[in-house]
Amino acid sequence: MGLLFQTTVIDCNDARRVGGFWAELLGMPLESDDDGTEHWIDFGPDGRDLLFLTVPDRKSGKNRLHIDLRPDDQAAEVERALALGARHVDIGQGQQTWVVLADPEGNEFCILRALKPDE
């Protein structure tokens, strides 16, 4: 018996809004269930979906799990994320090669530096 990593779940007060942000950021379609409480980005048959669920409680504190994104052009992707509604956040990271941002409901994520050709 084995396990397959299937889904990362993000709790949201407005799952459609947060899911829409991530769909735009990742260039993927946002899918929804019939009653509009679950929204997801399907990355294909191998799994690894992002599922956005509507919950009543608000986010409190720093995320214990977050998403890291690897760009071709870090500065351009940071600017694009900000234009879509992200914001810079300081979680005590100090000066790093990555940029910490938060989605419209405050869920932190990082945009890493671009890889060098030999990496």
C-alpha positions as a Python dict, from the first residue, in 0.01 Angstrom:
ca = {
    (1, 'M'): (0, 0, 0),
    (2, 'G'): (123, 349, -78),
    (3, 'L'): (14, 705, -46),
    (4, 'L'): (-25, 970, -313),
    (5, 'F'): (-4, 1337, -222),
    (6, 'Q'): (-337, 1469, -347),
    (7, 'T'): (-442, 1811, -220),
    (8, 'T'): (-331, 2115, -27),
    (9, 'V'): (-636, 2273, 139),
    (10, 'I'): (-657, 2647, 203),
    (11, 'D'): (-932, 2762, 441),
    (12, 'C'): (-1087, 3094, 337),
    (13, 'N'): (-1366, 3328, 434),
    (14, 'D'): (-1423, 3390, 63),
    (15, 'A'): (-1300, 3078, -117),
    (16, 'R'): (-1404, 3204, -460),
    (17, 'R'): (-1201, 3525, -417),
    (18, 'V'): (-890, 3354, -280),
    (19, 'G'): (-917, 3069, -532),
    (20, 'G'): (-954, 3325, -810),
    (21, 'F'): (-638, 3503, -695),
    (22, 'W'): (-440, 3177, -700),
    (23, 'A'): (-588, 3071, -1035),
    (24, 'E'): (-479, 3401, -1191),
    (25, 'L'): (-137, 3387, -1025),
    (26, 'L'): (-73, 3030, -1146),
    (27, 'G'): (-241, 3072, -1486),
    (28, 'M'): (-482, 2785, -1421),
    (29, 'P'): (-863, 2764, -1432),
    (30, 'L'): (-1059, 2773, -1107),
    (31, 'E'): (-1321, 2499, -1080),
    (32, 'S'): (-1615, 2502, -838),
    (33, 'D'): (-1870, 2266, -687),
    (34, 'D'): (-2243, 2316, -740),
    (35, 'D'): (-2311, 2505, -416),
    (36, 'G'): (-2007, 2733, -446),
    (37, 'T'): (-1839, 2640, -117),
    (38, 'E'): (-1548, 2448, -266),
    (39, 'H'): (-1321, 2582, -537),
    (40, 'W'): (-1007, 2415, -667),
    (41, 'I'): (-723, 2429, -913),
    (42, 'D'): (-667, 2090, -1074),
    (43, 'F'): (-304, 2032, -1176),
    (44, 'G'): (-386, 1714, -1365),
    (45, 'P'): (-409, 1339, -1314),
    (46, 'D'): (-104, 1322, -1085),
    (47, 'G'): (-287, 1515, -813),
    (48, 'R'): (-134, 1800, -615),
    (49, 'D'): (-449, 2010, -638),
    (50, 'L'): (-516, 2329, -443),
    (51, 'L'): (-856, 2321, -272),
    (52, 'F'): (-1013, 2639, -134),
    (53, 'L'): (-1282, 2586, 132),
    (54, 'T'): (-1515, 2845, 279),
    (55, 'V'): (-1489, 2849, 659),
    (56, 'P'): (-1631, 3095, 915),
    (57, 'D'): (-1317, 3157, 1120),
    (58, 'R'): (-1055, 3412, 1022),
    (59, 'K'): (-685, 3341, 980),
    (60, 'S'): (-484, 3410, 1293),
    (61, 'G'): (-107, 3402, 1317),
    (62, 'K'): (160, 3290, 1073),
    (63, 'N'): (89, 2991, 850),
    (64, 'R'): (260, 2670, 958),
    (65, 'L'): (254, 2551, 597),
    (66, 'H'): (300, 2770, 293),
    (67, 'I'): (356, 2753, -82),
    (68, 'D'): (690, 2833, -247),
    (69, 'L'): (683, 2937, -612),
    (70, 'R'): (987, 2925, -842),
    (71, 'P'): (977, 3194, -1113),
    (72, 'D'): (1180, 3261, -1424),
    (73, 'D'): (1186, 3631, -1327),
    (74, 'Q'): (1137, 3698, -956),
    (75, 'A'): (1087, 4074, -978),
    (76, 'A'): (828, 4044, -1256),
    (77, 'E'): (632, 3775, -1071),
    (78, 'V'): (637, 3970, -744),
    (79, 'E'): (498, 4275, -926),
    (80, 'R'): (233, 4061, -1098),
    (81, 'A'): (131, 3904, -765),
    (82, 'L'): (102, 4249, -607),
    (83, 'A'): (-112, 4370, -898),
    (84, 'L'): (-344, 4070, -843),
    (85, 'G'): (-396, 4161, -477),
    (86, 'A'): (-101, 4014, -287),
    (87, 'R'): (89, 4221, -32),
    (88, 'H'): (435, 4212, 120),
    (89, 'V'): (452, 4063, 470),
    (90, 'D'): (724, 4043, 730),
    (91, 'I'): (723, 3718, 926),
    (92, 'G'): (1070, 3773, 1063),
    (93, 'Q'): (1248, 3637, 757),
    (94, 'G'): (1509, 3914, 744),
    (95, 'Q'): (1702, 3974, 423),
    (96, 'Q'): (1664, 3667, 201),
    (97, 'T'): (1677, 3562, -164),
    (98, 'W'): (1302, 3496, -158),
    (99, 'V'): (1012, 3740, -123),
    (100, 'V'): (735, 3672, 129),
    (101, 'L'): (390, 3780, 20),
    (102, 'A'): (35, 3714, 139),
    (103, 'D'): (-275, 3641, -67),
    (104, 'P'): (-591, 3854, -26),
    (105, 'E'): (-682, 3680, 304),
    (106, 'G'): (-330, 3689, 448),
    (107, 'N'): (-205, 3338, 364),
    (108, 'E'): (171, 3366, 325),
    (109, 'F'): (361, 3235, 26),
    (110, 'C'): (711, 3286, -111),
    (111, 'I'): (838, 3374, -454),
    (112, 'L'): (1184, 3225, -471),
    (113, 'R'): (1474, 3348, -678),
    (114, 'A'): (1509, 3222, -1032),
    (115, 'L'): (1741, 2927, -1074),
    (116, 'K'): (2077, 2980, -1246),
    (117, 'P'): (2137, 2779, -1565),
    (118, 'D'): (2370, 2539, -1384),
    (119, 'E'): (2126, 2465, -1099),
}
